[in-house]
């Protein structure tokens, strides 16, 4: 075993992440929650394999470890607790390892230094690191069919674009820029400004970029809503709809903060009490 996460349970990994996604897990029956936590934990350790690596080589070795464990889980011979639980989710609910391989492919793009020249390239990246997660989780929720799949793709894009808008300063400081290069040219923005715009002109340009990201994200939230309305039993998608409600609120806070928040290093958040309220409100709406 080459990474500390190989010794942890999915619950320990999920709890340590402090993710906004966790509030939605409570909506599931215990067996489905257990399976979903396994999928989430695998995606979390894959992401951390790149983010916590000391070098590109180290990151590749960590990702190779988890790719091998994914293949072992699919074959029914896992070596870690996460792998064991993932194997159970595959066996019980039909979680497709193909989607989790796509997640690993997306994380590998981060190691190589993601550069998105166009919005289409950015969306292709989102499909790997976010939409693929939703597609993997659909059978755990109990959802299937073309509209459920389209819902997962649209919502995954919306969530990831929101993450990108929220983390634009931190990513820029770490040498990453997910904003399409064509947008930077169109708005006359240097990517270094995303780490902290120095003057009012730079701040205005960064605000325009954030607004563009937010507009595209809102479009995919709307697309997800349309597909949700076509799913036979939308109640089974309570968990992802809870995530959607939290991220919609997060997007509002990002837009309200604009470039001023980027300059001051303020990372938009939704407080715990509001997440719980949104979860309750979403449950009422779907029922």
C-alpha positions in Angstrom: 0.0 0.0 0.0 1.5 3.3 -1.0 -1.0 5.8 0.4 -2.3 6.4 3.9 -6.0 6.4 2.7 -5.6 2.7 1.9 -5.9 2.1 5.6 -9.0 4.2 6.2 -12.7 3.3 6.0 -15.0 5.2 3.6 -16.7 6.8 6.5 -13.4 8.2 7.9 -12.5 9.5 4.5 -15.9 11.1 4.0 -15.9 12.7 7.4 -12.4 14.2 7.0 -13.4 15.8 3.7 -16.1 18.0 5.3 -17.8 18.1 1.9 -21.1 19.8 1.2 -22.1 16.5 -0.5 -22.4 14.7 2.9 -25.6 16.4 4.0 -27.4 14.7 1.1 -26.3 11.2 2.2 -28.8 11.3 5.1 -31.6 11.1 2.6 -30.7 7.5 1.7 -31.5 4.1 3.4 -28.6 2.8 5.3 -27.5 0.2 2.8 -27.6 2.7 -0.1 -25.8 5.3 2.1 -23.1 2.8 2.7 -22.6 2.1 -1.0 -22.7 5.8 -1.9 -20.1 6.6 0.8 -17.9 4.0 -0.8 -18.2 5.6 -4.2 -17.6 9.1 -2.7 -14.6 7.9 -0.7 -13.0 6.4 -3.9 -13.5 9.6 -5.8 -12.1 11.6 -2.8 -8.9 9.5 -2.5 -8.4 9.7 -6.2 -8.6 13.5 -6.1 -6.3 13.7 -3.1 -3.8 11.4 -4.9 -3.2 14.3 -7.2 -3.7 17.2 -4.8 -1.5 15.8 -2.1 1.3 14.4 -4.3 4.8 15.8 -3.7 5.5 15.6 -7.5 3.9 14.6 -10.7 5.6 11.2 -10.5 4.3 10.7 -7.0 0.8 11.6 -8.2 1.0 9.2 -11.0 2.1 6.4 -8.7 -0.8 7.1 -6.3 -3.3 7.2 -9.2 -1.9 3.9 -10.5 -2.4 2.4 -7.1 -6.1 3.3 -7.0 -6.6 2.3 -10.6 -5.3 -1.1 -9.8 -7.5 -1.2 -6.7 -10.5 -0.3 -8.9 -9.8 -3.1 -11.2 -9.3 -5.5 -8.3 -12.7 -4.4 -6.8 -14.4 -5.0 -10.1 -12.8 -8.5 -10.2 -14.0 -9.1 -6.6 -10.5 -9.3 -5.1 -9.9 -5.8 -3.5 -7.0 -5.1 -1.1 -8.3 -2.0 0.8 -11.4 -1.2 2.9 -12.5 1.3 0.3 -12.0 -1.4 -2.4 -14.0 -3.9 -0.4 -16.9 -1.6 0.0 -16.7 -0.5 -3.6 -16.8 -4.1 -4.7 -19.9 -4.6 -2.6 -21.5 -1.5 -4.2 -20.7 -3.0 -7.7 -22.1 -6.4 -6.7 -25.3 -5.1 -5.0 -26.2 -2.1 -7.1 -24.3 -2.5 -10.4 -22.0 0.5 -10.0 -20.1 0.6 -13.3 -16.3 0.8 -12.9 -16.1 2.4 -16.3 -17.4 5.7 -14.8 -14.8 5.6 -12.0 -12.1 5.0 -14.5 -13.2 8.2 -16.2 -12.9 10.0 -12.8 -9.3 8.8 -12.6 -8.7 10.0 -16.2 -9.9 13.4 -15.2 -7.7 13.6 -12.1 -4.8 12.6 -14.2 -5.5 15.7 -16.4 -4.9 17.8 -13.2 -1.5 16.2 -12.8 -0.6 17.1 -16.3 -1.8 20.7 -15.9 -5.2 21.1 -17.3 -5.5 23.7 -20.0 -8.9 24.3 -21.5 -8.8 26.4 -24.7 -12.5 26.3 -25.2 -15.7 25.8 -23.2 -16.2 22.4 -24.9 -12.8 21.3 -23.5 -13.7 22.5 -20.1 -17.0 20.6 -20.2 -15.2 17.4 -21.3 -13.0 17.8 -18.2 -16.2 18.3 -16.1 -17.7 15.2 -17.5 -14.7 13.1 -16.3 -14.3 14.5 -12.8 -18.0 15.3 -12.0 -20.6 13.9 -14.3 -19.0 10.5 -14.3 -19.4 10.4 -10.5 -23.1 11.0 -10.9 -23.4 8.3 -13.5 -21.7 5.9 -11.2 -24.1 6.7 -8.4 -27.3 6.4 -10.4 -27.9 2.7 -9.6 -27.2 3.4 -5.9 -30.0 6.0 -6.0 -32.2 3.5 -7.8 -32.5 5.6 -11.0 -32.0 4.4 -14.6 -32.8 5.4 -18.1 -31.7 8.1 -20.6 -33.3 11.0 -18.7 -31.6 10.0 -15.4 -28.3 9.8 -17.3 -28.8 13.2 -18.9 -29.7 14.6 -15.5 -26.5 13.2 -14.0 -24.4 14.7 -16.8 -26.0 18.2 -16.6 -25.9 18.3 -12.8 -22.3 17.2 -12.7 -21.3 20.0 -15.1 -23.2 22.5 -13.0 -21.6 21.4 -9.8 -18.1 21.3 -11.2 -18.4 24.8 -12.8 -19.6 26.1 -9.5 -16.5 24.6 -7.8 -14.3 26.1 -10.4 -15.8 29.6 -9.9 -15.5 29.2 -6.1 -11.9 28.1 -6.2 -10.6 30.3 -9.0 -8.2 32.2 -6.7 -6.8 29.0 -5.0 -6.4 27.3 -8.4 -4.6 30.3 -9.9 -2.3 30.5 -6.9 -1.4 26.8 -7.4 -0.7 27.3 -11.1 -4.0 26.0 -12.4 -6.6 27.8 -14.6 -9.7 26.1 -15.7 -11.3 29.2 -17.3 -11.3 28.7 -21.1 -8.4 30.4 -22.7 -10.7 31.9 -25.3 -12.6 33.6 -22.5 -9.4 35.1 -21.1 -8.6 36.6 -24.5 -12.2 37.9 -25.0 -12.2 39.6 -21.6 -8.5 40.7 -21.9 -7.6 39.0 -18.7 -4.2 37.7 -17.7 -4.6 34.4 -15.8 -2.4 35.7 -13.0 -5.2 38.2 -12.1 -7.3 35.3 -11.0 -5.1 34.9 -8.0 -6.0 38.4 -6.8 -6.9 41.3 -9.1 -4.7 44.3 -8.2 -6.8 47.2 -9.5 -10.4 48.1 -10.4 -9.9 47.3 -14.0 -8.6 43.8 -13.3 -11.4 43.3 -10.8 -14.0 44.2 -13.3 -12.6 41.8 -15.8 -12.4 39.0 -13.3 -16.0 39.7 -12.3 -17.1 39.3 -15.9 -15.4 35.9 -16.1 -17.0 34.7 -12.9 -20.4 35.9 -14.2 -19.8 33.9 -17.4 -18.9 30.8 -15.4 -22.0 31.3 -13.3 -24.3 31.7 -16.3 -23.1 28.5 -17.9 -23.5 26.7 -14.5 -27.1 28.1 -14.2 -27.8 26.8 -17.7 -26.8 23.3 -16.7 -28.8 23.5 -13.4 -31.8 24.3 -15.6 -31.1 21.5 -18.0 -30.9 19.1 -15.0 -34.3 20.4 -13.9 -35.8 19.6 -17.3 -34.4 16.0 -17.3 -35.5 15.5 -13.7 -39.1 16.2 -14.7 -38.8 13.3 -17.2 -37.5 10.7 -14.7 -40.2 8.2 -13.8 -39.7 8.6 -10.0 -37.8 11.7 -9.2 -38.0 11.0 -5.5 -35.2 8.5 -5.8 -32.9 11.5 -6.8 -33.5 13.3 -3.5 -29.8 13.0 -2.6 -28.4 14.7 -5.7 -31.2 17.2 -5.7 -30.1 18.1 -2.2 -26.6 18.7 -3.5 -28.0 20.8 -6.3 -29.9 23.0 -3.8 -26.8 23.6 -1.8 -24.7 24.3 -4.8 -27.3 26.7 -6.3 -27.1 28.7 -3.0 -23.3 28.5 -3.2 -23.4 29.9 -6.7 -25.5 32.8 -5.5 -22.9 33.6 -2.9 -20.1 33.4 -5.4 -21.9 35.8 -7.7 -22.6 38.2 -4.8 -18.9 38.2 -3.8 -17.5 38.7 -7.2 -13.9 39.8 -7.7 -13.9 41.4 -4.3 -14.1 38.0 -2.7 -11.3 36.8 -5.0 -9.1 39.8 -4.0 -9.7 39.3 -0.3 -9.3 35.5 -0.5 -12.8 34.8 0.8 -14.0 31.3 -0.3 -17.8 31.2 -0.6 -19.5 28.8 1.7 -23.0 27.7 2.7 -23.3 27.3 6.5 -24.3 24.0 8.0 -27.7 25.2 9.3 -28.6 26.4 5.8 -27.6 23.1 4.2 -30.0 21.3 6.6 -32.7 23.8 5.8 -32.2 23.3 2.0 -32.2 19.5 2.5 -35.6 19.7 4.3 -37.0 22.0 1.7 -35.8 19.7 -1.1 -37.4 16.7 0.5 -40.7 18.6 0.7 -40.5 19.7 -2.9 -39.9 16.2 -4.3 -42.7 14.6 -2.2 
